[in-house]
Amino acid sequence: MRFSTLLLPFAAAPLALAAPEPNPVAPRAPASTGGLLSELPGILDGVQELLSKDTINNLEVIVSGAAKLLSSDNIDILQDILNNAHTLLTKDFVDNTTTLIGDATPLVEDVSKLLGGVLGSL
């Protein structure tokens, strides 16, 4: 017997281990537990309602208005407004304004009654 005939099975063994025969049967798909896939038809119906022609037109108006508002010319102005509002709207200012409005409410009601009486007598 030749020496090469004895070594041939040993030489082929690593190749057989490196490339095993593929499994012809795929694993079973997991069972559906409901979740998002079972809700998909309802979601698609809702999206279809949201994407009506009127909604898309309204979104175009909103986006174009926001683009004008957030133009490069307005960014500095808007930043100034926000900075001033942040400086002005302190807790003390809000508390004092709330108190002032609460104190002025009865006065406004009395003036309203007085004007109603004056106009009624004319």
Beta strands, then each sheet from edge to edge (+ up, - down):
end
